[in-house]
């Protein structure tokens, strides 16, 4: 076990991560990764956790969200900041901020708005759950997407359209399709390569599309328009104005049809051209996926930062973005009327010597854990499933090489990976050190080095979990770089606030306040809202100080059975106590974003309760480390 270098007691500012990014694992640079393996006031009192009723009361007393009408009235009463007429959200797979700042056209564009430079992933940080988090504003526990692979009673699939069913017949997603909120407000939603809101595999196509003459099922993947009238269009063959659009940076080619893997089809010029075509044809909400910067566009292999091929790829991305920004201007879409959001799903850990890997099932057997009743979704994080009543000596996992955290019991709830479907939840997640990868199959405990794998994600590491997001558009402060601590579920409510003036109720995320400050109004309200938001983020985010402490506590408890009852009992009480406090904070924040004033007394009580919870879990984590 490695002591966490992030402090629990405060949100220390983090340095921007080094250049880089990452794809999936089946081959260097591959996006898709699917596999199935074998089959509020709280204090410490005498060493126990005491949670007075005032904490729950503080949460329950928080105001309910204001209505859309209240928000409109607040705006009309003096907040004259215009709202965006349309929005495009562009997500570059596994791309660090330093990569983006190395592109002059992008760097200049960022200067026209607000750059949130201290954003964070969910856990587990993979492409599939991260893109779903951003489009829903929900954590994994409420979407049902815990990794790149979906487990369903021993069966599953990797990446799937939102309305698909799992092999056992259960819904593939626990949350409502994210386009429905926008459709209900008159917006059509377009998707270019964005996970799960377009068709992901040829096996899905026949359920939704009649393949036209001269086309194949593959041609209908990776593109969709969810129209405001409730109808959905799949594939560029059904949107000729997109299929025939000339690439903005290379007019000798057109967008064409989907022909193969995601990396091959969603380079920057093709993706951005498709997004621009949707915007210019009246699709007012567009989600756009772009492949990782560090993948060689010809071979798909990982590239080392600073190498000639890497630099050439950065130049290609810069040219594509410059052409995209120019096309928006040519069509009258400027920061005065159009919101452009650019971000990444997660960072990557750079491994100049290559990736260290070994077999998870082989090591489980080696340390005395039978795999006969286990399902191991192996990678940089082993999601381990076993049937109820199975006895698993988890302390033995301490003998395995390369691990960083063992997360189980109430710690899974602390980091929001325990869904409402118990049979679909892992009993334990073993997070690896950032240069390690656990293969989901194999019988040898040999530890090997893979020199072709230069980038890794899926585990807990600052360079993986640190994100960034740029907002440029009406209502967004210009020339601002903010180090305010936020997480990726805040992307959707921020976009909703800037486009509609209101925020959807029932989300996990909250609007990123520095980006929407012009809509908040009174300075006193703005400061109070900022304080509530910071307290909420650090208390409730999976990678916030509370979540990281919970992982440390559960790791010590896993490998030291003598301390298990004390540590896990204390953790369970703290996680339970967090629920009403986080809910109360969230209600006040959303109500304020929707135009309601913040009650000073309720805000003070909730902030105090959140602070006491943070102090209590930090103290429990320190006790775990001292043993």
C-alpha positions in Angstrom: 0.0 0.0 0.0 1.3 3.5 -0.9 0.5 6.4 1.3 -1.6 8.9 -0.6 0.4 12.0 -1.5 -2.8 14.1 -1.7 -3.7 15.6 1.7 -7.2 14.8 3.2 -7.6 18.0 5.2 -7.5 20.5 2.4 -7.7 20.8 -1.4 -4.1 21.5 -2.1 -3.4 23.1 -5.5 -2.1 20.6 -8.0 0.4 21.3 -10.8 -0.8 20.8 -14.3 -0.1 17.3 -15.4 2.6 16.5 -17.9 1.8 16.1 -21.6 0.1 12.9 -22.6 -3.0 10.8 -22.9 -4.1 7.2 -23.3 -6.3 4.8 -25.1 -7.7 1.4 -24.3 -5.6 -1.7 -23.7 -6.2 -4.5 -26.2 -3.6 -2.8 -28.4 -1.7 0.5 -27.9 -3.9 3.3 -29.0 -7.2 1.4 -29.1 -10.1 3.2 -27.5 -12.4 0.3 -26.8 -11.6 -2.1 -23.9 -14.1 -4.9 -23.3 -13.3 -8.1 -21.5 -14.6 -10.7 -19.1 -12.3 -12.5 -16.8 -12.5 -15.7 -14.9 -15.2 -17.5 -13.6 -23.5 16.7 9.7 -21.6 17.5 12.6 -19.3 14.7 13.3 -16.6 14.1 15.9 -14.4 11.3 17.2 -15.5 10.4 20.7 -13.4 7.9 22.5 -12.3 6.3 19.2 -15.9 6.0 17.9 -17.7 8.2 15.5 -20.5 10.4 16.9 -23.0 12.0 14.5 -25.3 14.4 16.2 -28.8 14.8 14.7 -27.9 18.4 13.8 -26.0 17.2 10.8 -29.0 15.4 9.3 -31.1 18.4 10.3 -28.8 20.7 8.4 -29.2 18.6 5.3 -32.9 18.3 5.6 -33.5 22.0 6.2 -31.8 23.0 2.9 -34.1 24.7 0.4 -35.7 22.9 -2.4 -34.6 23.8 -6.0 -36.2 26.8 -7.5 -38.3 26.5 -10.6 -37.4 27.5 -14.1 -39.8 30.4 -13.8 -37.9 31.6 -10.7 -34.6 31.5 -12.6 -36.1 33.4 -15.5 -37.5 36.0 -13.2 -34.1 36.4 -11.5 -32.5 36.9 -14.9 -35.2 39.4 -16.0 -34.9 41.4 -12.7 -31.4 42.6 -13.5 -29.1 39.8 -14.7 -28.9 40.8 -18.3 -26.1 38.3 -19.3 -27.2 36.6 -22.5 -27.5 32.9 -22.8 -25.9 30.7 -25.5 -28.1 29.8 -28.5 -26.2 26.6 -29.1 -23.4 24.5 -27.6 -20.8 22.1 -28.7 -18.9 19.9 -26.2 -15.6 18.6 -27.5 -13.9 15.8 -25.5 -10.4 14.7 -26.5 -9.7 11.2 -25.2 -6.9 11.0 -22.6 -5.4 14.4 -23.4 -3.5 16.6 -20.9 -3.8 20.4 -20.7 -0.2 20.8 -21.7 -1.0 19.2 -25.0 -3.7 21.7 -25.6 -1.6 24.7 -24.7 1.0 23.5 -27.2 -1.5 24.3 -29.9 -1.4 28.1 -30.6 -4.9 28.2 -32.1 -6.4 26.4 -29.0 -4.3 28.5 -26.6 -5.6 31.7 -28.1 -9.2 30.3 -28.0 -8.9 29.4 -24.3 -8.0 33.1 -23.6 -11.5 34.2 -24.7 -13.2 32.4 -21.8 -12.6 30.5 -18.6 -10.2 27.6 -18.2 -11.0 25.4 -15.3 -7.5 23.9 -14.6 -8.3 21.9 -11.5 -11.0 19.5 -12.7 -11.1 15.8 -11.7 -12.3 12.4 -12.9 -14.7 10.0 -11.3 -13.6 6.6 -10.2 -12.9 4.3 -12.1 -11.3 6.6 -14.6 -12.0 5.0 -17.9 -13.3 6.2 -21.3 -16.7 4.6 -20.9 -17.8 5.8 -17.5 -16.1 9.2 -17.9 -18.0 10.1 -21.1 -21.2 9.0 -19.5 -20.5 11.1 -16.4 -20.0 14.2 -18.5 -23.1 13.8 -20.5 -25.4 12.9 -17.5 -23.9 14.8 -14.6 -24.1 11.6 -12.6 -21.6 9.4 -10.8 -21.2 5.7 -11.8 -23.4 4.5 -9.0 -26.4 6.1 -10.7 -25.5 5.4 -14.4 -24.5 1.7 -13.8 -21.3 2.2 -15.9 -18.5 1.3 -13.6 -15.7 0.6 -16.1 -15.2 0.1 -19.8 -16.9 -3.3 -19.3 -20.5 -3.7 -18.0 -21.0 -6.7 -15.6 -24.4 -8.4 -15.5 -24.5 -11.6 -13.5 -21.4 -13.0 -15.1 -22.1 -11.6 -18.6 -21.8 -8.2 -20.1 -20.7 -6.0 -22.9 -18.3 -3.1 -23.5 -19.8 0.2 -24.7 -23.5 0.1 -25.7 -26.2 2.4 -27.0 -28.2 3.8 -24.1 -31.4 1.9 -24.9 -29.7 -1.5 -25.3 -30.3 -4.4 -22.9 -27.6 -6.4 -21.2 -27.4 -10.1 -22.0 -29.5 -11.0 -19.0 -32.3 -8.6 -20.1 -31.5 -5.7 -17.7 -31.2 -2.1 -19.0 -27.6 -1.3 -20.0 -27.9 2.1 -18.2 -29.6 2.9 -14.9 -30.2 6.6 -15.8 -32.5 8.2 -18.3 -31.2 8.9 -21.8 -29.4 12.3 -21.5 -30.8 13.8 -24.6 -34.4 13.7 -23.2 -33.8 16.7 -20.9 -32.7 18.7 -23.9 -35.5 17.4 -26.2 -38.1 18.4 -23.7 -36.8 22.0 -24.0 -36.8 22.0 -27.8 -33.2 21.2 -28.5 -32.0 18.5 -30.8 -28.9 16.7 -29.6 -26.1 15.5 -32.0 -23.5 12.9 -31.2 -20.2 12.4 -33.0 -18.3 9.4 -31.6 -19.6 10.1 -28.0 -20.0 6.9 -26.0 -23.4 5.4 -25.7 -25.5 8.2 -27.3 -24.8 6.7 -30.8 -24.5 3.1 -32.0 -21.3 1.4 -30.7 -21.2 -2.0 -32.5 -22.5 -3.6 -35.6 -24.6 -6.0 -33.5 -26.8 -3.1 -32.4 -27.5 -1.7 -35.9 -30.4 -4.0 -36.9 -32.4 -3.0 -33.8 -32.5 0.7 -34.9 -31.6 1.1 -38.5 -32.5 -0.3 -41.9 -29.2 -0.6 -43.8 -29.4 1.2 -47.1 -28.3 -0.2 -50.5 -24.5 0.1 -50.9 -23.9 0.5 -47.1 -22.9 -1.9 -44.3 -23.9 -1.9 -40.7 -20.6 -0.4 -39.7 -21.4 2.7 -41.7 -24.1 3.6 -39.2 -21.9 3.6 -36.1 -20.6 6.6 -34.2 -23.1 9.2 -35.3 -26.6 10.1 -34.2 -29.1 13.0 -34.0 -31.7 12.9 -31.3 -34.3 15.3 -32.6 -36.5 17.4 -30.4 -39.6 15.7 -31.9 -38.5 12.4 -30.4 -37.1 10.8 -33.6 -33.5 9.6 -33.8 -31.3 9.5 -36.9 -28.3 7.1 -36.9 -25.3 7.1 -39.1 -24.0 9.7 -41.6 -25.8 8.0 -44.5 -29.0 9.3 -42.9 -27.5 12.8 -42.7 -26.1 13.5 -46.1 -25.1 17.1 -45.2 -22.7 15.6 -42.7 -21.5 12.7 -44.8 -20.8 14.9 -47.8 -19.2 17.8 -45.8 -15.7 18.6 -47.0 -13.1 18.4 -44.2 -12.4 21.9 -42.9 -8.6 21.4 -42.8 -8.5 19.2 -45.9 -11.3 20.0 -48.4 -10.1 17.2 -50.7 -11.8 14.7 -48.4 -15.3 14.4 -46.9 -16.6 13.2 -43.6 -17.9 10.0 -45.3 -19.1 7.0 -43.3 -17.9 5.1 -40.3 -15.5 2.4 -41.5 -13.8 0.8 -38.5 -12.3 1.5 -35.1 -12.8 4.7 -33.2 -9.3 6.0 -33.6 -9.5 5.6 -37.4 -12.8 7.5 -37.6 -12.5 10.2 -35.1 -9.4 12.2 -35.8 -9.7 15.9 -35.1 -10.5 17.1 -38.6 -13.3 14.6 -39.3 -14.9 14.9 -35.9 -14.8 18.7 -35.9 -16.1 18.9 -39.4 -19.0 16.7 -38.5 -19.7 18.8 -35.4 -19.6 22.0 -37.4 -22.0 20.6 -40.0 -24.5 19.7 -37.2 -24.3 23.2 -35.7 -24.8 24.9 -39.1 -27.8 22.7 -39.8 -29.7 23.7 -36.6 -28.6 21.0 -34.2 -28.2 23.1 -31.1 -26.5 20.7 -28.7 -23.6 18.7 -30.1 -21.3 16.2 -28.3 -18.0 15.5 -30.1 -15.4 12.8 -29.4 -11.8 13.2 -30.7 -9.2 10.4 -30.4 -6.2 10.8 -28.0 -3.4 13.2 -29.1 -0.6 10.7 -28.2 -1.8 8.0 -30.6 0.0 7.7 -33.9 -2.7 8.5 -36.5 -1.3 6.0 -39.0 -0.3 3.0 -36.8 -2.4 3.6 -33.7 0.6 3.1 -31.5 1.5 5.1 -28.4 3.9 8.0 -29.0 6.4 9.5 -26.6 6.0 13.2 -25.8 8.5 15.4 -27.7 9.0 12.8 -30.4 8.8 14.1 -34.0 5.6 12.1 -34.6 4.0 13.4 -31.4 4.9 17.0 -32.4 3.6 16.5 -35.9 0.3 15.2 -34.4 0.0 18.3 -32.2 0.5 20.5 -35.3 -2.3 18.5 -37.1 -4.7 19.0 -34.2 -3.8 22.7 -34.1 -4.6 23.1 -37.8 -7.9 21.2 -37.4 -9.0 23.4 -34.5 -8.0 26.6 -36.3 -10.1 25.5 -39.2 -13.0 24.7 -36.9 -12.9 28.0 -35.1 -12.7 29.8 -38.5 -15.8 27.9 -39.8 -17.8 28.9 -36.8 -17.0 32.5 -37.3 -17.8 32.3 -41.0 -21.3 31.0 -40.1 -21.9 33.8 -37.5 -21.2 31.5 -34.5 -19.1 33.5 -32.1 -18.4 33.6 -28.3 -21.3 36.2 -28.3 -23.9 33.5 -29.2 -22.3 30.1 -29.1 -20.9 28.1 -26.2 -17.8 26.0 -27.0 -16.7 23.5 -24.3 -13.4 21.6 -24.7 -12.2 19.0 -22.2 -10.8 15.5 -21.7 -12.3 12.4 -20.1 -9.2 11.6 -18.0 -5.4 12.0 -18.0 -2.8 9.4 -18.6 0.3 8.3 -16.7 3.4 8.4 -18.9 5.7 5.3 -18.6 8.9 6.0 -20.6 10.2 2.5 -20.0 6.9 0.8 -20.8 4.1 -0.7 -18.8 4.6 -3.3 -16.0 2.0 -6.1 -16.3 1.2 -9.4 -14.7 -1.8 -11.8 -14.5 -4.4 -11.0 -11.9 -5.9 -14.5 -11.6 -2.5 -16.1 -11.4 -1.6 -13.8 -8.5 -4.9 -14.4 -6.8 -4.2 -18.1 -6.8 -0.6 -17.6 -5.8 -1.6 -15.7 -2.6 -4.3 -18.3 -1.7 -7.5 -16.8 -3.1 -9.4 -19.3 -5.2 -10.7 -17.9 -8.5 -13.3 -20.5 -9.1 -16.2 -18.3 -7.9 -14.7 -14.9 -8.9 -15.1 -12.7 -11.9 -12.2 -10.3 -12.4 -12.5 -7.4 -14.6 -8.8 -6.8 -14.9 -6.9 -3.7 -15.9 -5.1 -0.9 -14.0 -8.1 -1.5 -11.6 -9.3 -5.0 -10.8 -13.0 -5.0 -10.3 -13.6 -8.2 -8.4 -17.0 -9.9 -8.2 -18.1 -12.9 -6.1 -21.4 -14.4 -5.1 -23.0 -13.6 -1.8 -21.8 -15.9 0.9 -18.4 -16.6 -0.7 -15.5 -16.3 1.7 -12.6 -14.4 0.2 -9.4 -13.8 2.3 -8.9 -10.2 1.1 -6.0 -9.7 3.5 -4.0 -12.0 1.2 -4.2 -9.4 -1.6 -1.6 -7.4 0.3 1.0 -9.9 -0.9 0.4 -9.1 -4.6 2.8 -6.7 -6.3 1.9 -3.4 -7.8 -1.3 -2.4 -6.0 -2.1 0.9 -4.4 -5.6 0.7 -2.9 -8.1 -2.0 -1.9 -11.5 -0.5 -1.9 -14.4 -2.5 -0.5 -17.4 -2.3 1.9 -18.6 1.3 2.6 -15.6 2.7 0.8 -17.3 1.7 -2.5 -20.2 3.9 -1.5 -17.8 6.7 -0.6 -16.5 6.8 -4.1 -19.9 6.3 -5.8 -19.4 2.9 -7.4 -22.1 1.0 -5.5 -25.2 1.0 -7.7 -28.8 0.3 -6.9 -28.5 -3.2 -8.4 -26.4 -5.2 -5.8 -25.8 -8.2 -8.2 -24.0 -5.8 -10.6 -21.6 -4.3 -8.0 -18.1 -5.4 -7.5 -17.3 -6.6 -3.9 -13.8 -5.1 -4.2 -11.7 -2.8 -6.4 -7.9 -3.2 -6.4 -6.4 -0.1 -7.8 -2.9 -0.6 -9.2 0.1 1.8 -9.0 0.0 4.0 -12.1 2.6 2.1 -14.1 1.0 -1.3 -13.5 -1.6 -3.3 -15.4 -3.3 -6.5 -14.2 -4.2 -8.8 -17.1 -7.6 -10.4 -16.6 -6.4 -13.8 -17.8 -3.3 -16.0 -17.7 -1.7 -18.6 -15.3 1.8 -17.1 -14.8 2.8 -14.7 -12.1 5.7 -13.5 -14.3 6.0 -9.7 -14.3 6.7 -8.3 -17.7 7.5 -5.0 -19.3 5.6 -3.9 -22.4 7.7 -1.2 -24.1 4.9 -0.4 -26.7 2.5 0.7 -23.9 3.6 4.1 -22.9 0.4 5.5 -21.3 -1.9 4.1 -18.6 -5.1 5.1 -16.9 -7.9 3.5 -14.9 -6.3 3.9 -11.4 -5.7 6.6 -8.8 -2.8 8.9 -9.7 -2.7 12.7 -9.9 -1.7 12.8 -13.6 -4.6 10.4 -14.4 -7.3 12.0 -12.2 -6.5 15.7 -12.9 -8.5 17.2 -15.7 -9.2 20.6 -17.3 -12.2 22.1 -19.1 -12.5 25.3 -21.2 -15.7 27.3 -21.5 -15.9 30.0 -24.2 -19.2 31.7 -24.9 -21.8 34.2 -23.7 -21.9 34.7 -19.9 -18.4 33.2 -19.4 -15.8 35.4 -17.9 -13.0 36.1 -20.4 -9.2 35.6 -19.8 -9.7 33.6 -16.6 -7.8 30.5 -15.4 -9.4 29.1 -12.3 -7.8 26.6 -9.9 -11.1 26.0 -8.1 -11.6 22.3 -7.3 -14.3 20.8 -9.5 -15.1 17.4 -10.9 -16.3 16.2 -14.3 -20.0 15.7 -13.3 -20.1 19.5 -13.1 -19.8 19.8 -16.9 -23.5 19.2 -17.7 -25.0 21.6 -15.0 -22.5 24.3 -16.1 -23.6 23.9 -19.8 -27.2 23.9 -18.8 -26.8 27.1 -16.8 -25.0 28.9 -19.6 -27.5 27.7 -22.3 -30.9 27.6 -20.6 -30.3 29.7 -17.4 -31.4 26.8 -15.2 -29.9 23.5 -13.9 -31.6 20.1 -14.0 -32.6 18.8 -10.6 -31.4 15.4 -9.4 -27.9 15.5 -10.7 -24.8 14.6 -8.7 -22.7 17.4 -10.3 -23.0 21.1 -9.7 -22.2 24.1 -11.9 -18.6 25.2 -12.0 -19.0 28.6 -10.4 -16.1 30.5 -11.9 -17.5 29.8 -15.4 -21.1 30.9 -14.5 -20.2 33.8 -12.1 -21.7 36.4 -14.4 -25.1 34.7 -14.0 -25.0 34.6 -10.2 -25.7 38.2 -9.5 -25.1 39.7 -6.1 -21.6 39.5 -4.8 -22.7 38.1 -1.4 -24.7 35.4 -3.0 -21.8 34.6 -5.3 -19.3 34.2 -2.4 -21.7 32.1 -0.4 -22.4 29.9 -3.4 -18.7 29.4 -4.1 -18.1 28.3 -0.5 -21.0 25.8 -0.6 -19.8 24.4 -3.9 -16.3 23.8 -2.7 -17.5 22.1 0.4 -19.8 19.9 -1.6 -17.1 18.9 -4.2 -14.5 17.9 -1.7 -17.0 16.0 0.5 -18.8 14.2 -2.3 -16.5 13.8 -5.3 -15.0 10.3 -5.6 -11.5 11.8 -5.8 -12.2 14.5 -3.2 -10.5 14.5 0.1 -13.3 12.5 1.8 -13.2 9.8 -1.0 -9.4 9.5 -0.9 -9.3 9.1 2.9 -12.0 6.4 2.6 -9.8 4.4 0.2 -6.9 4.7 2.5 -8.9 3.5 5.5 -10.4 0.5 3.6 -6.9 -0.5 2.3 -5.5 -0.7 5.8 -8.6 -2.5 7.0 -8.3 -5.1 4.2 -4.7 -6.1 5.0 -4.9 -5.8 8.8 -7.9 -7.9 10.0 -7.3 -6.9 13.6 -8.1 -3.3 12.8 -10.9 -4.1 10.4 -13.9 -3.8 12.7 -12.8 -0.4 14.1 -11.8 1.1 10.8 -14.7 -0.1 8.7 -17.2 0.6 11.4 -16.0 4.1 11.7 -16.0 4.5 8.0 -19.5 3.2 7.6 -20.8 5.7 10.1 -19.0 8.6 8.3 -20.3 7.6 4.9 -23.8 7.4 6.2 -23.5 10.8 7.9 -22.2 12.3 4.7 -25.4 11.5 2.8 -27.7 14.1 4.3 -25.0 16.8 4.4 -24.1 16.3 0.8 -27.8 16.3 -0.2 -28.4 19.5 1.8 -25.4 21.3 0.2 -26.5 20.1 -3.3 -30.1 21.4 -2.8 -28.9 24.8 -1.7 -26.5 25.1 -4.7 -29.0 24.0 -7.3 -31.6 26.3 -5.8 -29.2 29.2 -6.0 -28.3 28.4 -9.6 -32.0 28.4 -10.4 -32.5 31.9 -8.9 -33.2 31.4 -5.2 -31.4 33.2 -2.4 -29.2 31.2 -0.1 -30.4 31.1 3.5 -27.4 32.2 5.6 -28.3 30.0 8.6 -28.7 26.8 6.6 -25.5 27.5 4.7 -23.5 28.0 7.9 -24.8 24.8 9.4 -24.1 22.7 6.3 -20.6 24.2 6.0 -19.8 23.4 9.6 -21.2 19.8 9.2 -19.1 19.3 6.1 -16.0 20.5 7.9 -16.5 18.2 10.9 -17.0 15.2 8.6 -13.8 16.1 6.8 -11.9 16.4 10.1 -13.3 13.1 11.3 -12.4 11.0 8.3 -9.0 12.6 8.1 -8.4 11.6 11.7 -9.6 8.1 11.1 -7.3 7.9 8.0 -4.3 9.1 10.1 -5.1 6.4 12.7 -5.1 3.8 9.9 -1.7 5.0 8.6 -0.1 4.9 12.1 -0.8 1.2 12.6 
